[in-house]
């Protein structure tokens, strides 16, 4: 399981933050698209 998380972390860290943040917020922290959109500068409708 550690290997899985290490690989996921490695791949996510290679993404620019404007791509990485919504993925982490929605898929790993179970936030909604609207919540994830409020963390960045893009409006929520662009996070769909």
Secondary structure, DSSP 8 states (H G I E B T S, - for coil): -HHHHHHHHHHHHTS-HHHHHHHIIIIIS---HHHHHHHSSS-GGGG-
